[in-house]
Amino acid sequence: MLYRSILGIFIISLLISCKSEYKFILNSPTKIQINEELTFSVTEKENKPIDSVQFSIDNIKIKGNSNSASTAIKNFKLGKHTITAVLFFENKTEKVTSTIYFMADTAPEIYTFKIINTYPHDKNAYTQGLEYYNGYLYEGTGRKGTSSIRKVELTTGKVVQQEDLDAAYFGEGITIFNNQLHQLTWQDGIGIVYNLETFKKEKEFKYTKSREGWGLTHNGEKLIKSDGTERIWFLNPETHIEESFIEAYTNQQKVEKLNELEYVNAKIYANIWQKNSILIVDPTSGKVLGVADLNGLKEEVLKTQQLEDQDEVLNGIAFDKENNRLFVTGKNWGKLFEIELIKK
């Protein structure tokens, strides 16, 4: 009798448990353009009652109506976001999440170019970073054993000052900020800060959130860093902590392998690794505003030298703000170009 009683109680409790089990579904699109209104909702698989729902996008609460919510998303950054619904039912709570991607509202503008001037460039410079400052080009070169920072005469291509990295490091992007030259390394997880006048190392810093170092520039307030993905990081220039990021997206997809960076007229210009092109990115939202096809520059270089197709590509963007001049070159290219971008 005791055994039957225990068995009966177990079966009843199991039935009650099965009866009260809720299975929630969070309904939302997987991607949406930033100019559209986002609508999402929660349903229970067997239409069991839900007392209330609290919605949020990332950590921002969204007002809902019963089991659904709608909101404009134009003020969000592009890229990956998390929709969360906290559900209240039968004196219980449960959280369900879903991933969504916010895309740009329009396709990028397409640019071509005009060559204004052509200057000599060291064919042995595996260009990783380029910057124009006080009448000179400053360049960071890569590959282990040949990585360096350089001060270069624009018109002659002559290297007037150089500091080589330890052979263990693969040098990457550079930028000049607060009379210091900041340089990234590729996969070693550190950057180096030099005295701009002497090129002597003053300190090192570690990457805090990204795994690799690719391109580097600044906007006058923050250092701006790429890491080979679609993310562009904003760093505190004193502590070098990665404080925030944007993600580069068109109206259809993310753009990965962002490499050398330059801040030009309040926009971020970015090379894409293994592509002879420049992206123009909005530094607030991550929207890809424009794409410049510079394959014609590669053709100019091929007139006087051979290039390794997948390696010796366009990489190096420098901007002379005072004279509104844009300079580009490539890895081991024998030429450096002053160009003007022209919208098609």
Protein Blocks (a to p, Z undefined) as FASTA:
>chain_A
ZZmmmmmmmmmmmmmmmmmpccddddddfbdcfkbccddddddfklpacfbdcddehjac
cddehjaccddfklpcedjddddddddeehiacddddddddddfbdcdddddddfbdcdd
dfklccfbdcdeehiacdddehehiaccddddfklopafbdcdddfkbccdddddeehia
cdddfklopacdddfklopafbdcddfkbmbdcbdcdehlaccddehiabdcdddfklop
afbdcddddfkbccehiacdddeehiacdddehiacdddddfknopafbdcdfklmmmmm
mmmoccdfklmgcedddddfknopacdddehiabdcddddddZZ
